[in-house]
Amino acid sequence: MSIDAVGRVAGEQPLNEQSTVNLDEFMRIFITQLNYQDPLDPVDNREFLTQLAEFSNLEIAKSSQDNISDLLEVSAVSQSLGLLGKTVEVNGSSGAIIGSVSSIRFSDGLPLLTLTTSANEVIADLSPAEVRIIRE
């Protein structure tokens, strides 16, 4: 899940996930290796333990990644709630738009802001990443 942070550069692409073997691929390779190993020349214990340790490290990394993703999601929600009632500036098609964050709604777990300008124009469904300047 990609989380937009306040002030992210417009058009910036999120980092791609690393091109490494995931848990399912690792298990499939590991089990295939066990199924097709030569019974007369099995994998020695040291190599087998090394592979199990790598598997354990992979599980820990996956768990850490999930926890960090959850933390980023909570952080984005917290950041957005902190904008409620604040005057912010966003870039619109005709230039900078200044307005007060009047409400926040969530779509698929991601916060979307609603701005009300001084002319009572309502601009809905802005990502927090579209906020350029936060004014008090």
BAFIKE-607619 format. One record per residue: residue in one letter; x, y, z of N, C-alpha, C in turn. Coordinates in steps of 0.2 Angstrom, whole numbers, plus 2048, in hexadecimal, padded with zeros to 3 digits. Example, Ala and Ser with C-alpha at 12.3 -4.5 7.8 and 13.67 -1.06 7.14 Angstrom:
<atoms>
A8427E482783E7EA8278427F0827 S8407F58238447FB824840800827 
</atoms>
This chain:
<atoms>
M8047FA800800800800804806800 S80380B7FB8078117FB8048167FF I80881980380581F808808825805 D80482A804806831802808835808 A80D83880880F83C80E80E84480C V80D84881180C84F81081285280D G81185580781785980481B8547FF R81884F7FD81C84A7F981C84E7F2 V82284D7EE8238507E881D84D7E3 A81A8527E08158507DB81884C7D5 G8158467D48178427CE81D83D7D0 E81F83E7D68248397D98228327D9 Q82582E7D78238277D78258247DD P8218207E182381C7E78288177E5 L82D8167EA8328117E982F80A7E7 N8328077E282F8007E08327FB7E6 E82E7F67E68307F17EB8367EE7E8 Q83A7EB7ED8407E87EB83F7E27E7 S8437E17E28427DB7DE8467D57E1 T8447D37E78467CD7EA8417C87EB V8437C27ED83F7BC7ED83A7BE7F3 N8347BD7F282F7BE7F882E7B77FC L82B7B780182A7B18058277AB802 D8227AC7FE81F7A67FA8247A37F5 E8287A87F182D7A57EC8327A27F0 F8357A47F683A7A17F983879A7FB M8327997FE82F79380082F78E7FA R82C7907F582C78C7EF83278A7EC I83778E7EC83E78C7EA8417877EF F8407897F68437857FB84077E7FB I83977D7FA8367767FA8387737F3 T8387767EE83B7737E78427707E8 Q8467747EB84D7727EC84D76C7F1 L84976B7F68497657FA84675F7F6 N8417617F283E75B7EE8427587E9 Y84775C7E684B75A7E18527597E2 Q8547597E985B7587EB85D7517EA D8637507E88657497E78667457EE P8627407EF86273C7F586973A7F7 L86D7397F28747367F387873C7F5 D8767427F487B7487F687674D7F8 P87374C7FE86E751801872758803 V86E75D80487176380687376280D D87976580E87C76481587976881A N87976682087676A826877771826 R87E77382587F77A82687C77E820 E87C77C81A87877F81587177F816 F86E77A81986777A81A86577F820 L86977F82586878482B86978B828 T86D78C82486E79382186879581D Q86579081985F79281585979381A L85978F820853790825854797828 A85A79982985C7A082C85A7A5828 E85B7A48218597A981C8517AA81C F84E7A481C8477A481C8447A7823 S8477A68288457AA82E8467B182E N84C7B382B84D7BB82A8487BE825 L8467BA8208417BC81B83A7BD81F E8387B98238327B98278327C082B I8387C182E8397C78338387CD82F A83C7CD82983B7D38248347D4822 K8317CF82082A7D081E8257D3824 S8267D082A8237D382F8247DA831 S82B7DC83082D7E383182A7E782C Q82A7E58268277E98208207EA822 D81C7E58248157E68258147EB82B N8187EA8308177EF8368197F6834 I81E7F78308207FE82D81A801829 S8177FC8258127FF82080C801825 D80A7FD82A8057FF82F806806832 L80D80683480F80D83780E813833 L81081282C810817827808819826 E8048148267FD8158257FA81A82B V7FC8188317FA81B8377FD822837 S80382383580682A83580382E830 A80082B82A7FD82F8257F6832828 V7F382D82B7EC82F82E7EE835833 S7F38348387F483983D7F684083A Q7FA83F8347FC8468317F684982E S7F184582B7EB8488287E784B82E L7E68488337E284A8397E585183B G7EC85183B7EF85783D7EE85D839 L7EC85C8337EA86182E7E386482F L7DF8608327D88628337D7869836 G7D486E8337D38758357D9879834 K7DE8778317E487B82F7E387E828 T7E68838277E68868207EC88481C V7EB8818167F087E8127F088180B E7F58808087F68828017F787C7FD V7F387B7F77F48757F27F58787EC N7F88757E77F88777E07F28757DC G7EF87A7D97E98787D57EB8797CE S7E68787CA7E78797C27E88807C0 S7E58857C47E688C7C37EB88F7C8 G7EF88B7CB7F488E7D07F288C7D7 A7F588F7DC7F588D7E37EE88E7E5 I7EB88A7E97E588A7EC7E688A7F4 I7E388F7F77E488F7FF7DD88E802 G7DD8898077D788880A7D8885810 S7D28848147D388181B7D087981A V7D487581D7D286E81D7CC86D821 S7C686C81E7C086C8217BD865823 S7C08608207BE8598217C385481E I7C384E8217C784981F7C384281E R7C483F8197C08388187C5833816 F7C482D8177C98288157C6823810 S7CA82280B7C881E8057CE818805 D7CC8128067D180D8067D680E80B G7D48118107D98128167DE818815 L7DD81B80F7E182180E7DD82880F P7E082D8127DC8338147DB83780E L7D683A80D7D483F8087D184580B L7D484B8097D385180D7CD855809 T7C985980C7C585E8097C786580B L7C88698067CA8708087C4875807 T7C387A80B7BE87F80A7C2886809 T7C28898037C588F8027C2895805 S7C589B8057C28A18087BC8A3804 A7BB8A17FE7B58A27F97B089D7FA N7B18998007AC8938017AC88E7FB E7B188D7F77B28887F27B48827F6 V7B187C7F57B38767F87B78727F3 I7BD8707F57C186B7F17C28657F4 A7BF85F7F27BF8597F57C48547F2 D7C584F7F67C98497F57D184B7F3 L7D484F7F77DB8517F67DF84C7FA S7E484A7F77E98457FA7ED84A7FF P7EF8488057F484C8097FA84E805 A7FC84A80080284B7FC8028517F8 E7FC8537F77FB8597F37FC8607F7 V7FC85F7FD7FD865802804867801 R80586E7FF80C8717FE80E875804 I80987980780B87D80D80687C812 I80887C81880387C81E804882821 R7FE8868227FE88C8257FA88B82B E7FB88F8307F788F8377F1892836 
</atoms>
